[in-house]
Amino acid sequence: MNVTEETTHTQSTFEVYKRRSPEVRAVAGALRGLRQDLFHDAFAYRPLPRMSVDGPVTRRLRGRKREWAAWTPHAAVVAGGAVALLAGMASSSNDGKGLLSGLLALAPVLLTLVRPVGAFWLSLLGTTLIVPFSSPWNDWPWLPGNFVSHLLVLTVVAIRTRPRTAAWMWLVTAGYGFLADALVGGFASDNAPMLFLSALVLLVVTVGHIRRDAQQEVTAQQTVTAHERSRRTLLEERTTIARELHDVVAHHMSVVAIQAEAAPYRVENPPPELAKAFATIRENAVAALTELRRVLGVVRAEDYEAPDAPQPTLADLDRLLDNVREAGPAVEKVVTGAVRELPQGVELSAYRIVQEALSNALRHAPGASARVEIGYVLGGLGLRIVNGPPPAPALIKPSPGAGHGITGMRERVSMLNGEMTAGRIDGGAYEGGYEVAVFLPVAVVSEGSEGRA
């Protein structure tokens, strides 16, 4: 076996071993994580962003105070650096050495504002450089200034990065401390206090990270759930409307087919052309009815049964209002304009809108009086349903609904190309209550065209 074949065989054996050994994969993954978190682009420029001023306290500030509040994290880091500077200067009796110790403690803290991971390495470097210039060596390896500085650096970097980076920094700090104790002995080691305090601080920061991520995930999930709920509500309402319209249209098409079939027998000796025309009308009505049932029938649930009674119209509104009055609140009905028969789809949608608006009033404002206004105007039908605030909110609590009522009403209005507004009432007799205003357009049919039809 030559050198090339032996090398290939060795590499192949190593690849198989690595592929089959979970320990090797775990170590390789850990080394990749260490390199990515602490070595790759360690001194990259990552400025500390300003704080959001939308919090419960900062949003109350005005003018310059609100702008200054955004720099609170930067001010806190600078204040921590000042504490490290004073601690470093106080650790040495010599003014020159004390100033040098203080500056080496201050620099890493300030560097966390722009290069967080690089500040960690600078802190370790500063701790090593200041030792020969500090006397006496009462503490080892963390002198007072470096102790405060490194603890602040670990805290700031952990806040600005992720928990895995914080874990790597703590392990590197522990390794540095143990190595320093092994190389230079005979001094009082403060490695244990550093590791204990830093572990405690990093644990608190990590818990904060996890809590924040969990809150963001919950918020995102709630947003998705609310969107899906709204979409499902819309689809359910469309399904309900399609079922009702299917029953209405199917009824009328059936009547057309029956009348077209019976019409030739009501005329003595009808012309062949007339009989043929009625037969064509019946065939088209039956074909349209079959196609309608095939297309719209898919929206029916398996357990859905077509209602035996006809769909409600505005003529049945008094019975609905009587049922609402039996529940307690006073309901007033006002009709303006010339009452006329409207297309059944408009009548059904108008009835359902009034029904849903009154149901919302019963749920959200129990005991409040209501008013239903119906206006027959040129070109359409106007609806206005208003209710006042609950008379005794402290005694009777509103019943929270699923939020489907307004969505269903808007969907019905949209399918009829109408307009709708809904919101709180600011003034008038029903101040503090709720108002639903709807306009449903209806095509105007002239008498001449009606006669020709």
ABEGO torsion letter per residue (X at the ends): XBAAAAAAAAAAAAAAAAAABAAAAAAAAAAAAAAAAAABGAABBBBBBBBBAABAAAAABBEAAAAAAAAAAAAAAAAAAAAAAAAAAAABABAAAAAAAAAAAAAAAAAAAABAAAAAAAAAAAAAAAAAABOBBABOABBAAAAAAAAAAAAAAAAABBAAAAAAAAAAAAAAAAAAAAABBGBBBAAAAAAAAAAAAAAAAAAAAAAAAAAAAAAAAAAAAAAAAAAAAAAAAAAAAAAAAAAAAAAAAAAAAAAAAAAAAABBGBBAAAAAAAAAAAAAAAAAAAAAAAAAAAABBAABBBBABBBBBAAAAAAAAAAAAAAGBBBBBBBBEBBBBBBAAAAAAAAAAAAAAAAAAAAABBGBBBBBBBBBBBGEBBBBBBBBBBABAAABBBBBBAGAAAAAAAAAAAAAGBBBBBEBBABEAABGBBBBBBBBBBBBBBAAAAAAX
